[in-house]
């Protein structure tokens, strides 16, 4: 199974008000293993960035002045995201912005057409289900799942996607048996002291009960028979 963990940074909060995507970061997993394939671009939004947004991610119009527009990176993004299960934290935000960008490109598919299953997995909703009553921001999840987020002084699409990938693997470790493979090292931090015992060629040790133990067992059976028929007596 191929999965893409995705994050975006934007000029503001609402694509319906003309706000645009300025950064996309994606991390690829295949069968819950990191492939070391990522997708990361900065995008010239051709509009101003709200000061409140700059305070969150630190990306300025001056920095983006020589970056490509969305139309300049759209084919590469589509190729990377196509036929994958997409995960994002508060997914409706990222998917809504990306759909608004794709809608500006004649003939471009929507995110729903690109994604396996036609809808993203929202890791925020997943965290709320698994951790009711707890804070489930990315910072809180990194802290609780012991994921090092010390580099996260400001939001950044690729860094946040990488952190979310490690959080997701920790948060869903019970799924690892589905793929018959060990987790990545970042998802095995709590199991480093566990070793696997090799039992090939070993003969099971059979321990016979003592006479006193047999007598106690028979006494228990007799007591149970006195209260009605028991299943042992029905065995062929």
TASUL-V70559 format. One record per pair of residues at least 12 apart in sequence whose C-alpha atoms are under 10 Angstrom apart, sorted by the first residue. I is the first residue (numbers start at 1). J is the second residue. If there is no record, write none. Layout:
((I,J) (I,J))
//
This chain:
((1,29) (1,30) (1,31) (1,32) (1,33) (1,83) (1,84) (1,85) (1,116) (1,179) (2,28) (2,29) (2,30) (2,31) (2,32) (2,33) (2,35) (2,81) (2,82) (2,83) (2,84) (2,85) (2,86) (2,116) (3,26) (3,27) (3,28) (3,29) (3,30) (3,31) (3,32) (3,33) (3,34) (3,81) (3,83) (3,84) (3,85) (3,86) (3,87) (3,115) (3,116) (3,121) (3,165) (4,25) (4,26) (4,27) (4,28) (4,29) (4,30) (4,37) (4,38) (4,39) (4,80) (4,81) (4,82) (4,83) (4,84) (4,85) (4,86) (4,87) (4,88) (4,115) (4,120) (4,161) (4,165) (5,25) (5,26) (5,27) (5,28) (5,29) (5,38) (5,81) (5,84) (5,85) (5,86) (5,87) (5,88) (5,89) (5,120) (5,121) (5,123) (5,158) (5,160) (5,161) (5,162) (5,163) (5,164) (5,165) (5,168) (6,24) (6,25) (6,26) (6,27) (6,28) (6,38) (6,39) (6,40) (6,81) (6,86) (6,87) (6,88) (6,89) (6,91) (6,94) (6,95) (6,120) (6,157) (6,158) (6,160) (6,161) (6,162) (6,164) (6,165) (7,23) (7,24) (7,25) (7,26) (7,27) (7,40) (7,87) (7,88) (7,89) (7,90) (7,91) (7,93) (7,94) (7,95) (7,155) (7,156) (7,157) (7,158) (7,159) (7,160) (7,161) (7,162) (7,164) (8,21) (8,22) (8,23) (8,24) (8,25) (8,26) (8,40) (8,41) (8,42) (8,88) (8,93) (8,94) (8,95) (8,97) (8,98) (8,155) (8,156) (8,157) (8,158) (8,160) (8,161) (9,21) (9,22) (9,23) (9,24) (9,25) (9,42) (9,43) (9,53) (9,54) (9,56) (9,57) (9,59) (9,94) (9,97) (9,155) (9,156) (9,157) (9,158) (10,22) (10,23) (10,24) (10,43) (10,45) (10,49) (10,50) (10,53) (10,54) (10,56) (10,57) (10,59) (10,94) (10,97) (10,157) (11,23) (11,45) (11,47) (11,48) (11,49) (11,50) (11,51) (11,52) (11,53) (11,54) (11,57) (11,59) (11,60) (11,61) (12,48) (12,49) (12,50) (12,51) (12,52) (12,53) (12,54) (13,50) (13,52) (13,53) (13,93) (13,97) (14,93) (14,96) (14,97) (15,93) (15,96) (15,97) (15,98) (15,99) (15,100) (15,101) (16,96) (16,97) (16,100) (18,45) (18,47) (18,97) (18,100) (19,45) (19,46) (19,47) (19,48) (19,49) (19,50) (19,97) (19,100) (19,101) (20,43) (20,44) (20,45) (20,46) (20,47) (20,48) (20,49) (20,70) (20,97) (20,98) (20,100) (20,101) (21,42) (21,43) (21,44) (21,45) (21,69) (21,70) (21,94) (21,97) (21,98) (21,100) (21,101) (22,41) (22,42) (22,43) (22,44) (22,45) (22,46) (22,49) (22,59) (22,60) (22,61) (22,64) (22,67) (22,68) (22,69) (22,70) (22,157) (23,40) (23,41) (23,42) (23,43) (23,44) (23,45) (23,57) (23,59) (23,64) (23,70) (23,156) (23,157) (23,158) (24,39) (24,40) (24,41) (24,42) (24,43) (24,77) (24,94) (24,98) (24,156) (24,157) (24,158) (24,161) (25,38) (25,39) (25,40) (25,41) (25,42) (25,77) (25,156) (25,157) (25,158) (25,159) (25,160) (25,161) (25,162) (26,38) (26,39) (26,40) (26,41) (26,77) (26,80) (26,81) (26,86) (26,87) (26,88) (26,157) (26,158) (26,159) (26,160) (26,161) (26,162) (26,165) (27,39) (27,40) (27,80) (27,86) (27,87) (27,158) (27,159) (27,160) (27,161) (27,162) (27,163) (27,164) (27,165) (28,80) (28,81) (28,84) (28,85) (28,86) (28,161) (28,162) (28,165) (29,84) (29,85) (29,165) (29,169) (30,84) (30,179) (31,175) (31,176) (31,178) (31,179) (31,180) (31,181) (31,183) (32,165) (32,168) (32,169) (32,172) (32,173) (32,175) (32,176) (32,178) (32,179) (32,181) (32,182) (32,183) (32,184) (32,187) (33,169) (33,176) (33,179) (33,181) (33,182) (33,183) (33,184) (33,185) (33,187) (34,165) (34,166) (34,183) (34,184) (34,185) (34,186) (37,80) (38,80) (38,158) (38,161) (38,162) (39,76) (39,77) (39,80) (39,81) (39,158) (40,77) (40,157) (40,158) (40,159) (41,67) (41,68) (41,70) (41,73) (41,77) (41,157) (41,158) (42,59) (42,63) (42,64) (42,66) (42,67) (42,68) (42,69) (42,70) (42,73) (42,157) (43,63) (43,64) (43,65) (43,66) (43,67) (43,68) (43,69) (43,70) (43,71) (43,72) (43,73) (44,61) (44,62) (44,63) (44,64) (44,65) (44,66) (44,67) (44,68) (44,69) (44,70) (44,72) (45,61) (45,64) (45,65) (45,67) (45,68) (45,69) (45,70) (46,61) (46,64) (46,65) (46,68) (46,69) (46,70) (47,61) (48,60) (48,61) (48,62) (49,61) (53,155) (54,154) (54,155) (55,154) (55,155) (56,153) (56,154) (56,155) (56,156) (57,153) (57,154) (57,155) (57,156) (57,157) (58,153) (58,154) (58,155) (58,156) (59,154) (59,155) (59,156) (70,98) (70,101) (70,102) (70,104) (70,105) (71,101) (71,102) (71,104) (71,105) (71,106) (74,101) (74,102) (74,105) (74,108) (75,108) (78,102) (78,108) (78,109) (78,110) (78,111) (78,114) (79,114) (80,114) (81,111) (81,114) (81,115) (81,116) (82,109) (82,111) (82,112) (82,113) (82,114) (82,115) (82,116) (83,113) (83,114) (83,115) (83,116) (83,117) (83,118) (84,114) (84,115) (84,116) (84,117) (84,118) (84,120) (85,114) (85,115) (85,116) (85,117) (85,118) (85,119) (85,120) (85,121) (86,111) (86,112) (86,114) (86,115) (86,116) (86,117) (86,118) (86,119) (86,120) (86,121) (86,122) (87,115) (87,119) (87,120) (87,121) (87,122) (87,123) (87,124) (87,161) (87,164) (87,165) (87,168) (88,120) (88,121) (88,122) (88,123) (88,124) (88,160) (88,161) (88,164) (88,165) (88,168) (89,120) (89,121) (89,122) (89,123) (89,124) (89,125) (89,126) (89,127) (89,136) (89,137) (89,138) (89,160) (89,161) (89,164) (89,168) (90,120) (90,121) (90,122) (90,123) (90,124) (90,125) (90,126) (90,137) (91,119) (91,120) (91,121) (91,122) (91,123) (91,124) (91,125) (92,119) (92,120) (92,121) (92,122) (94,120) (95,110) (95,111) (95,112) (95,119) (95,120) (96,110) (96,111) (98,110) (98,111) (99,111) (99,112) (123,136) (123,138) (123,164) (123,165) (123,167) (123,168) (123,171) (124,136) (124,137) (124,138) (124,141) (126,168) (126,171) (126,172) (127,141) (127,167) (127,168) (127,171) (127,172) (130,171) (130,172) (131,171) (138,160) (138,161) (138,163) (138,164) (138,167) (139,152) (139,160) (139,163) (139,164) (141,163) (141,164) (141,167) (141,168) (141,170) (141,171) (142,163) (142,164) (142,166) (142,167) (142,168) (142,170) (143,167) (144,167) (145,166) (145,167) (145,168) (145,169) (145,170) (145,171) (145,187) (145,189) (145,190) (146,166) (146,167) (146,170) (146,186) (146,189) (146,190) (147,163) (147,164) (147,166) (147,167) (147,170) (147,186) (147,187) (147,189) (148,163) (148,166) (149,162) (149,163) (165,186) (165,187) (166,184) (166,185) (166,186) (166,187) (167,186) (167,187) (168,187) (169,183) (169,184) (169,186) (169,187) (169,188) (170,183) (170,186) (170,187) (170,188) (170,189) (170,190) (171,187) (172,187) (173,187) (173,188) (221,233))
//
